[in-house]
């Protein structure tokens, strides 16, 4: 059974971001499974995939925020930076034997759900307003992101070997 399960409460109403959040949950589930197998090489690979996908996802969110003049962009981006730093700390502690599977997975689950239901939900509301008022993003990124969502999902599965 997956460690994290997607449900409607995690939807922010933006198809591309929601699709990427599903992939992030899959990455956390993959980390859970790798830790169950106790293969350091596999765990390191999944940590790398999770970290890289997280950075890429945050970059796309931040670009959407910039292109739609999102008023809370600085705070939101600071949350992203904090998670990337904390994720690396958890990785180091895990491989140094200072932290176990449960602590890492519990942190990731709490942080991800809290961030999606907090900061990202506010961003989703902003993006809906932009779309409803037909306030086009500076470079049309929101429309391109929606269309590119499924393609990105296939790309991450290739990268992650799943």
N, C-alpha and C positions, 0 to 999 in steps of 0.2 A: 504494500500500500504506500502511495506517495506520502512524503513528509508534509508537503504543502499542496493544497488543492485549490484550484481557481474556482471562484464563484462570483456571482453578480456584484457582490459588495465590493469587489476589487476593480470593477470597471469604472473608468473615469469618463467614458463616453467619447473617446477618441480612438478609432479603430487601430491605428498604427501603434500608438502608445500602449493600448491594451494588449495587442499582439506581442509587443516586446516585454511587457510585464509577465505574460504567460511564459515566455522563454526564460526570463529570470527565475521564475518559480521552478521551471524544469531544471535549470542549472543548480538550484539549491537542492532539489530532489536528487540530482546526479551526484552532488557532493555527499549527501546522506548515504546513498548507495555505495559510493566509493569508500566512505569511511567504514561502512559495514564489512566491506571486503578486506579492509586493512592493508591495502596495497599502496605504499607510499608513492610509487610512480603514478598510479591512477589518481590518487588524491591530489598530487601536485598538478597533474594535467587538468583535472576538473577545477581546481582553484584558479589556474591560469585562464581557463575558458570563462569562468564566472567573472573574474576580475576584468578581463578584456571586454567581455560583452557589457558589463556594467559601465565601464568607461565610455564605450561607444554609445550605449543607450543614453547615458547622461548627456553626452555631447549633442545627440539629436534633440533631446528635450531642451537643452540650453539654446540651441539654434532656433527652435520654435519660439521660445520665450523672447529671444532677441528680435526675431522677425515679426512678432506681434506686439512688441512693446509691453510685455508682461510686467506689471508694476512690482511684483514680488520676486523678480528674477534673481537679484543678488542673494537674498536669503535662501532661495531654492537651490541655487548653484553652490552656496556654502554647505548646505546639507549634503549635496553630492560629494563635494571634496572631503567632507568629514567621513562619509561612508567608505570611500576609496582608501583613505588612510587607515581607518579602523579595520577594514577587511585585510589589509596587508599585515597589520599587527596580529590579528587572529591567526593568520597563516603562519607567521613566525612562531607564535606561542604554541601552536599545534605541533609543528615539527621540532620544537625544542622540548616537547613534553610538558609544557607549562599549562596547557589547556586541552580539554577533551572535546570530543564530538558534540556532546550535549550542549555545552556552553556556546560553541560556535553556531550550531544550528538554531538554538533558541534565540541568540542575538539576531541572526539573519532574518528569522521569521518575524520577530517583533519589529525590527527596523523596517523591513520591506513592507509589511502590512501597514504599519504606522505611517510610513512615508507616502504610500499609495493613497491611503484613506485621508491623509492630511494635505500635504503639499501638492501631490499630483492631482487630487480631486479638485483643488482650487484652480490648478492650471487647466484642467479639463473644462471647468466652467468658463474660464477666460476664453479658451479656444472656441467653445460653443458660441459665446457672445460675438466673437470676431467673425465667425462664419455666419451667424444670423444677421449681423449688420452688414454683411458682405464687405467687411473691412479686410481686404486682401493683404496677406503677409507681404513684406517687402520684396521677397523673391519667390513667392508662391510655394514655399516649402511645405506648408501644411497639406496641400493637395498632393504633392509628390510623395510625402511621407505615407499618406493613406494608401496610395497605390503600391508603394514599395514594401509594405509590411510583410506580405506572404513571401516575397522573394528573400527578404532578410532572414526569415524563419528557416528557409531552406539553406541559406548560406551558413547560419550558425550550426545547423545540424551537420553540415559537411565539416566545418572546423572542429566541432566537438567529437566527430567520429560516431555520431549516433544516427 
